Amino acid sequence: GEKLWQGRLPAGGQATPMTYEVNGKQYVVISAGGHGSFGTKMGDYIVAYALPDDVK
């Protein structure tokens, strides 16, 4: 498919993303906690993204 959007996480994201839908709008959620062994930035985040309503 076509890439609609991309962004950066506030810390390393070594978790599997998950999606869910509420009232017809789809969200993507990922845990971004980093990992010392991989050398990624550490943090304690759960980040949710959704596309703007005008993107189909």
C-alpha positions as CSV (number, residue, x, y, z in Angstrom):
1,G,0.0,0.0,0.0
2,E,0.8,3.7,-0.2
3,K,2.6,5.3,2.8
4,L,0.2,7.9,4.2
5,W,2.3,9.2,7.1
6,Q,5.4,8.6,9.1
7,G,6.8,10.0,12.4
8,R,9.3,9.4,15.1
9,L,8.8,7.8,18.4
10,P,10.0,9.6,21.6
11,A,12.0,6.5,22.5
12,G,12.9,3.2,20.9
13,G,9.9,1.0,19.9
14,Q,10.8,-2.6,20.3
15,A,7.2,-3.6,20.8
16,T,4.6,-5.0,18.3
17,P,2.1,-2.2,17.3
18,M,-1.6,-2.8,17.8
19,T,-4.6,-1.2,16.1
20,Y,-8.1,-0.6,17.4
21,E,-11.2,1.2,16.1
22,V,-13.5,3.6,18.0
23,N,-16.6,5.1,16.3
24,G,-15.2,4.3,12.9
25,K,-11.8,5.8,13.4
26,Q,-8.7,3.5,13.4
27,Y,-5.8,4.1,15.8
28,V,-2.3,2.6,16.0
29,V,-0.7,2.2,19.4
30,I,2.9,1.3,20.3
31,S,4.8,1.1,23.5
32,A,8.1,3.0,23.2
33,G,10.4,2.2,26.1
34,G,13.8,1.9,24.5
35,H,16.3,-0.9,25.1
36,G,19.7,-0.5,26.7
37,S,21.2,-3.4,24.9
38,F,20.2,-2.0,21.5
39,G,21.4,1.5,22.3
40,T,18.1,3.2,21.7
41,K,16.8,6.2,23.7
42,M,15.1,5.0,26.9
43,G,11.6,6.2,27.9
44,D,8.3,5.2,29.3
45,Y,5.7,6.0,26.6
46,I,2.5,4.5,25.1
47,V,1.9,6.4,21.9
48,A,-1.4,6.4,19.9
49,Y,-1.6,7.7,16.3
50,A,-4.7,8.3,14.1
51,L,-4.9,9.7,10.6
52,P,-6.8,12.9,10.0
53,D,-10.5,12.4,9.2
54,D,-10.0,13.6,5.6
55,V,-7.5,10.8,4.8
56,K,-9.2,7.7,3.2
